[in-house]
Structure formats: structure tokens, C-alpha cells
Amino acid sequence: MLDWKILAASFAALLVLSSVLLGAFGIGDFLAGAAEKARELLGGAPFSGLFTGRGSPEQQITLTLFPENFTLVPDSAVAITIGDIQLNDFAGEIGIHFDSNKLILEEKESSLSISLPITETEIEQVSLASLKLENAVFDVGPTISTDNGTFELTHFSGTVTVTEKNVEFFGNVSSIKIKIGEIELTSV
């Protein structure tokens, strides 16, 4: 039994040492190409069954909202571009008030508040643990559209674009649930 453990430890040390040496001499690029070729031939990653994780699968989404008012509260700091104005590391609430044509930025843990007319605005590095809207007007991708529906998404990361007419989310989500009347769609 002890010989097997010594052999396994020696093999692991050999793998680590060879990966360090191969990376230093540029041979790692050659092996990465070989691994990519194996992935193509096998139809997936050759070692995909060896390691499992608890990560959620992500799916890309395009969600367009048409609200009267909407408040976006990202989970972390974002980068905002409004015309020629760029704000980096903004942390706080972004109020979008279509009824009064105002974009209101309120910095967290500060009294700073900026009010601007709504123009095309891009908010990057947006991260949301969850977002749920009921009785909303929205489009999801090119195929789902409603004037009165409910949606809930989890773990969004991506970009939010504000125009004079709508708010568009483009990025990845872990799951989305849509309810239109009696029809429920769930993608996990």
C-alpha cells in the first residue's frame, strides 16, 4: 500500500515539474494545441468527468425592459459612460425615471447625487445576485415578448444599456424564470 502512495506522489510531482518546465520553454502552447485537437475529436473536454464543481452553468441573455421607472442597484462598483462622461468605480443606485426623463445617480455611503436627462448610457461590469419584476413589459431575446409578465433572473453579470425608451441587459445569468399569464418558462 505504501509503494502505491509513493508512486502516486512521484507521478504528481513529475506532472507539476514538467508543466513548469514546459511553460518556461514555450512548449505549453504546443500541448495546449494538442489538447484543443483532442477536445474537437472527442466532442468535449477530454478530462471533463474527472473534476466536478459546484458552479452554476451560465447562459447568455438579452433582456429589454420598458418600465416607467426603474432602479438598478448593482452588487459591486460599475463603470458608467454617459456621452463623453465616464464614471469609474461608481457604487450606488442608478434611478432611471422615464416619466420625468431623468437619470439619477446616488453614490452609496455619500450624499453625492447627480441628476441628468436620459441619454444613451452604458453601464459595464454590472453584477446582480437577483432581479425580479412583476407586471412588466419586456422582451427576452428575439422570441419572447409580453406587455404584462413576470421574470426573475439570478446571478446576472454583464452590461446594461439605457436609452430614451428602454433598459437593455446583455450578459450571463445562472437561471431565468418567466411567467406570462398561465405559461411558465424556466431555464436553469
URBEL-V146664 format. One record per run of one state. SS is the DSSP state (~ for helix, > for strand, _ for the rest). FROM is the first residue (numbers start at 0). TO is the last residue. If there is no record, write none. Layout:
# URBEL-V146664
ss=SS from=FROM to=TO
ss=SS from=FROM to=TO
This chain:
# URBEL-V146664
ss=_ from=0 to=0
ss=~ from=1 to=23
ss=_ from=24 to=25
ss=~ from=26 to=41
ss=_ from=42 to=57
ss=> from=58 to=64
ss=_ from=65 to=67
ss=> from=68 to=72
ss=_ from=73 to=76
ss=> from=77 to=81
ss=_ from=82 to=83
ss=> from=84 to=89
ss=_ from=90 to=90
ss=> from=91 to=96
ss=_ from=97 to=100
ss=> from=101 to=106
ss=_ from=107 to=111
ss=> from=112 to=116
ss=_ from=117 to=119
ss=> from=120 to=139
ss=_ from=140 to=142
ss=> from=143 to=161
ss=_ from=162 to=165
ss=> from=166 to=172
ss=_ from=173 to=173
ss=> from=174 to=179
ss=_ from=180 to=181
ss=> from=182 to=186
ss=_ from=187 to=187
